[in-house]
Amino acid sequence: MSDGATLATTESGTQRTHPPVVLLHGGPGLWDYLTPLAEMLCELTVSYRYDQRGCGNSSSSDELSMARYVDDLHELIESWGHDHVVIIGHSFGATLALAYGALHPDRVAAIGYLSGVGIGDWRTPYRAERARRAAPFADRLAELSARATRSRREETEWRQLSWATDYADPVAGIELARPMAESPLSINMRANREISFTDADQIGWGAATACPVTFIHGTADPRPVANSMMLAAHAPRARTRVVQGAGHLPWVERPADIQGLLREIVLTASE
């Protein structure tokens, strides 16, 4: 990157007549886990993924901010050599996609806002629902959370229990969360604390987008659908898609629905 940082990137699929897709993972502070989405797109177009600055296999960095993350994305798109791209972001990545689309509208053909938090007070209902879903294993989760250090096995278990509530069935979610939980990569908690944005930021970004923005949210996501739809009301070319029975990672529980929606986003960009 322009400041000397290095970002780990992955390319999948083959360039065809449709615009290329950039997939943005969530967090902040996690790593790329969007291989399943890339596989859903591989017969349609080329897709790019990367570990955000300070995360996963990318280099550490003292500069952790939305502005820097937007600049990183722009530098990557320039390096990949594309004039127009589709950007699909998940969770925090959805917000990053919206911010980039607002600040570089001439480079974005379409945006997928997948399982973003939206605007308004989403945290209060989210925390209540998360506590309800975690009830069967709350004591063990609290025990692991209280430890200053955790062994590799304990860290995996803590991640599984922490992320299990993102699924419609949290008990089944313990196993569904296992592949990501077993990653040897570390969670960058500093990035999670320091990279921030306000409702006003998101409303402004949404209003400044010029391309179609598809807001996708599962009805079983502990982060409420309503808050995402509230943000959609501020995007001039918003499309809303609610996926029944899907949690925060809807491609795990409703893969056919999500593959169809990804295809819709790319084809919309080609119109």
C-alpha positions in Angstrom: 0.0 0.0 0.0 1.0 3.6 -0.3 2.2 3.8 3.3 4.1 0.6 3.2 1.5 -1.7 4.7 0.9 -5.1 3.0 -2.6 -6.6 2.5 -3.2 -10.3 1.8 -5.5 -10.7 -1.2 -7.3 -13.5 -3.0 -8.7 -13.7 -6.5 -11.3 -16.3 -7.6 -13.3 -17.0 -10.7 -12.8 -15.7 -14.2 -13.5 -12.2 -15.7 -16.5 -12.3 -18.0 -18.9 -9.7 -19.3 -20.2 -8.8 -15.8 -18.3 -6.4 -13.5 -15.8 -7.8 -11.1 -16.9 -8.2 -7.4 -15.0 -7.1 -4.3 -16.0 -8.9 -1.1 -15.5 -7.2 2.2 -15.4 -9.2 5.5 -16.8 -8.0 8.8 -15.4 -7.2 12.2 -13.7 -4.8 12.4 -10.8 -6.9 13.4 -11.5 -10.3 11.7 -10.2 -11.8 8.5 -11.5 -12.9 5.2 -14.1 -15.7 5.7 -16.1 -15.0 2.5 -14.8 -18.0 0.4 -18.4 -19.4 0.2 -19.6 -16.2 -1.4 -16.7 -16.2 -3.9 -17.6 -19.8 -4.8 -21.2 -18.7 -5.5 -19.9 -16.1 -7.9 -17.1 -18.0 -9.6 -19.1 -19.0 -12.7 -20.5 -15.5 -13.1 -17.4 -13.2 -12.8 -14.1 -12.7 -11.1 -14.1 -11.8 -7.4 -11.5 -10.3 -5.0 -11.1 -10.7 -1.3 -8.6 -9.4 1.2 -7.7 -9.2 4.9 -8.3 -5.7 6.0 -5.4 -3.6 7.4 -4.2 -5.0 10.8 -6.2 -8.2 10.3 -5.6 -11.8 9.4 -2.6 -12.2 7.2 -2.2 -8.5 6.4 0.4 -6.5 8.2 -0.1 -4.7 11.5 -0.8 -1.0 11.4 -1.1 2.0 13.8 -3.6 3.7 11.4 -6.9 2.1 12.0 -9.8 4.2 10.8 -12.7 4.2 8.3 -10.9 6.8 6.2 -7.8 4.6 5.9 -9.9 1.5 5.2 -11.7 3.3 2.4 -8.3 4.5 1.0 -7.0 0.9 1.2 -10.0 -0.4 -0.8 -9.5 2.3 -3.4 -5.8 1.5 -3.8 -6.6 -2.2 -4.2 -9.2 -1.6 -6.9 -6.7 0.6 -8.7 -4.1 -2.2 -8.5 -6.5 -4.8 -9.8 -7.0 -2.5 -12.8 -10.8 -2.1 -12.9 -12.7 1.0 -13.7 -16.0 -0.2 -12.2 -16.7 -2.9 -9.6 -19.5 -4.4 -7.6 -18.8 -4.2 -3.9 -20.5 -6.7 -1.5 -19.8 -6.3 2.2 -20.9 -8.4 5.1 -21.6 -6.9 8.6 -18.9 -4.2 9.2 -17.9 -4.8 5.6 -21.4 -3.6 4.5 -20.7 -0.3 6.1 -17.3 -0.1 4.5 -18.9 -0.8 1.1 -21.4 2.0 1.6 -18.7 4.5 2.6 -16.6 3.6 -0.4 -19.7 3.9 -2.7 -20.4 7.4 -1.4 -16.8 8.6 -1.7 -16.1 7.0 -5.1 -19.4 6.8 -6.8 -17.8 6.8 -10.3 -16.1 3.5 -9.5 -19.0 1.4 -8.1 -21.6 -0.3 -10.3 -23.6 -1.8 -7.5 -23.4 -2.4 -3.7 -24.5 -5.4 -1.6 -25.2 -4.4 2.0 -25.3 -7.8 3.6 -26.3 -8.1 7.3 -25.2 -4.6 8.2 -26.2 -3.1 11.5 -28.1 -0.2 10.0 -29.0 2.9 12.0 -30.8 3.6 15.3 -30.5 1.6 18.5 -29.8 -1.9 17.3 -27.6 -2.7 20.2 -30.3 -3.0 22.9 -32.4 -5.6 21.1 -29.3 -7.3 19.8 -27.8 -7.8 23.3 -31.2 -9.0 24.7 -31.6 -11.5 21.9 -27.9 -12.6 22.1 -28.4 -13.3 25.9 -31.6 -15.2 25.2 -29.9 -17.4 22.6 -26.8 -17.9 24.8 -28.7 -19.1 27.8 -28.0 -22.8 27.4 -24.2 -22.2 27.5 -24.1 -18.8 29.2 -22.1 -20.0 32.3 -19.3 -21.5 30.2 -19.2 -18.5 27.9 -18.9 -16.2 30.9 -16.1 -18.3 32.4 -14.1 -18.3 29.2 -14.7 -14.5 28.6 -13.4 -13.7 32.1 -10.0 -15.4 31.5 -7.1 -13.1 30.8 -5.5 -15.7 28.6 -6.9 -18.7 26.9 -5.3 -21.8 25.5 -5.8 -22.5 21.7 -8.5 -25.0 22.6 -10.2 -22.6 24.9 -10.0 -19.8 22.4 -11.7 -21.9 19.8 -14.4 -22.8 22.2 -14.9 -19.2 23.3 -15.3 -18.2 19.6 -17.7 -20.9 19.0 -19.9 -20.0 21.9 -19.6 -16.2 21.1 -20.6 -16.7 17.5 -23.2 -19.4 17.9 -25.8 -16.8 18.6 -25.4 -15.4 15.1 -27.3 -18.4 13.8 -31.1 -19.1 13.9 -30.5 -22.2 16.1 -27.7 -21.2 18.5 -27.1 -24.8 19.7 -26.6 -25.9 16.1 -24.6 -22.7 15.7 -21.9 -24.0 18.0 -20.9 -26.4 15.3 -21.7 -24.0 12.4 -19.2 -21.5 13.9 -16.5 -24.1 14.3 -14.7 -23.6 10.9 -14.2 -19.9 11.5 -13.5 -20.4 15.2 -10.6 -22.8 14.5 -8.7 -20.3 12.4 -5.2 -19.7 13.8 -5.6 -16.0 13.0 -6.0 -13.5 15.9 -8.9 -11.1 16.4 -7.7 -7.5 16.3 -9.6 -6.1 19.3 -8.0 -2.7 18.9 -9.4 -2.4 15.4 -12.8 -3.4 16.7 -12.6 -0.6 19.3 -11.1 2.2 17.2 -12.8 1.9 13.8 -16.0 3.7 14.4 -18.8 5.5 12.5 -22.1 7.2 13.5 -25.6 7.1 12.2 -25.1 10.4 10.6 -22.1 9.0 8.8 -24.1 6.1 7.4 -27.1 8.3 6.5 -24.7 10.6 4.6 -23.0 7.7 2.8 -26.3 6.1 1.9 -27.7 9.3 0.5 -24.5 9.9 -1.5 -24.6 6.6 -3.3 -25.4 6.8 -7.0 -25.6 3.0 -7.8 -28.2 0.4 -6.8 -27.7 -0.7 -3.2 -29.3 -4.0 -2.2 -29.9 -4.3 1.5 -30.0 -8.0 2.5 -30.9 -9.1 6.0 -32.0 -12.4 7.6 -35.1 -12.5 9.8 -33.2 -14.7 12.4 -30.2 -12.3 12.6 -30.0 -11.1 16.2 -29.2 -7.7 14.8 -32.7 -6.4 13.9 -33.9 -6.3 10.3 -35.7 -3.0 11.0 -32.4 -1.0 11.5 -31.0 -2.1 8.2 -34.3 -1.2 6.5 -34.2 2.2 8.2 -30.8 2.9 6.6 -32.1 1.7 3.2 -34.7 4.5 3.3 -31.8 7.0 2.8 -30.3 5.4 -0.3 -31.8 6.8 -3.5 -31.6 3.5 -5.4 -32.2 1.0 -2.5 -33.5 -2.5 -3.0 -34.5 -4.4 0.1 -34.4 -8.2 0.4 -35.3 -10.0 3.6 -34.2 -13.7 3.9 -36.6 -15.8 6.0 -35.0 -18.0 8.7 -31.4 -16.7 8.1 -29.1 -15.5 10.7 -26.1 -13.1 10.5 -24.3 -15.4 8.1 -27.2 -16.1 5.8 -25.3 -18.0 3.2 -24.7 -20.8 5.8 -28.4 -21.4 6.5 -30.0 -20.2 3.2 -27.3 -20.7 0.6 -29.6 -21.0 -2.4 -31.4 -17.7 -1.5 -28.1 -15.9 -1.0 -26.6 -17.2 -4.3 -29.7 -15.9 -6.1 -29.4 -12.5 -4.5 -25.7 -12.3 -5.3 -26.5 -13.0 -8.9 -29.2 -10.4 -8.8 -26.7 -7.7 -7.5 -24.2 -8.5 -10.3 -26.8 -8.6 -13.0 -28.3 -5.3 -11.8 -24.8 -3.8 -12.2 -24.7 -5.0 -15.8 -28.0 -3.4 -16.8 
